């Protein structure tokens, strides 16, 4: 008898609902063809939740998120909500989800599918075979540190304050994840910070070294964040697992996105303690400029669901099947607008989803 997996779907704003529809189609395909059952609930988050409830994450939605095995998240934000109070802005709902679920480890793979080598902004020889895992600490650092805010100083002057702060346990737990990931990959970790100018960076470096003593089989290097940004566009294949903090991880993973051809190709997983919840989301944002046009790329969201199959639901075979199906579609020169190349066939969001379902059926037979 097959197990029923629980999942909360939060499509969010902008292109979020459009790309999430394609994930629902994949879930239905799994139900029909692989006998994998899901108990799906759905809710609002971000701007859509603010319009409905006056907050970007309702308490009932948060309770649902805590009760399920995993959350599938679309995207939040848009100019419609630019004037909303900071603590109620769409992005605040996502930050609260991460914090309340204690999702401290954000996995962002930068994998270049071979058919998209020419779509990268770098030379093909630099990105062919690229496979980097960026591990971003997600619940600490400057995005959550106190004090924070904007102060009135008088005489027309104001001051904005954000605090970069990390404690030993926060660094240790995410470092363990990095070294464990490296053991399943190429055995290399590059820890990234700014130890030369930031005390929090120096603490980060020292505490990562402490954890490294338990992993003598893993090669550890340290690198300053600005140098890492340069190296990602200079010789990206030097990296295996990049371990870094919340702020630098946010920036470096977006840089890595262009190595693969498009933000529309990059999935992510946000994990906490084993068996205590997870959130999966595409790296791209809500893209309000193209919302409703049916041209968004659903692949990052579909690949995020594949990560959920692998890391939460123990369905690695099905995760690999989805990844293979995506690669098959790309090999057949099918593209959405963001990864369109000369001589290829441009398709809509739903058409891309349909092609992936066809490839799944073909590979499953």
Protein Blocks (a to p, Z undefined) as FASTA:
>chain_A
ZZdddddddebgajlmmmmmmmmmmmmmmmmmnopacddddddehjllmmmnopabdfkl
mmmmmmmmbdcdfbecdjklmmgcfklgmklmmmmmmmmnopabccddddddfklmmmpm
bdfklmgopacdddddfkgcjllpcceddddebjhiacddddddddfklmmmmmmmmmmm
mmmmnopacddddfklpmklmmmmmmmmmmmmmmmmbccddddfklmmmmmmmmmmlpcb
dcddfklmmmmmmmmmmmnopaklpccdddddehiapadddfbdnklmlgonlpacfklm
mmmmmmmmmmmnopaklmmmmmmmmmmmmmnopacfklgcehiacddfklmmmmmmmmmm
mmmZZ
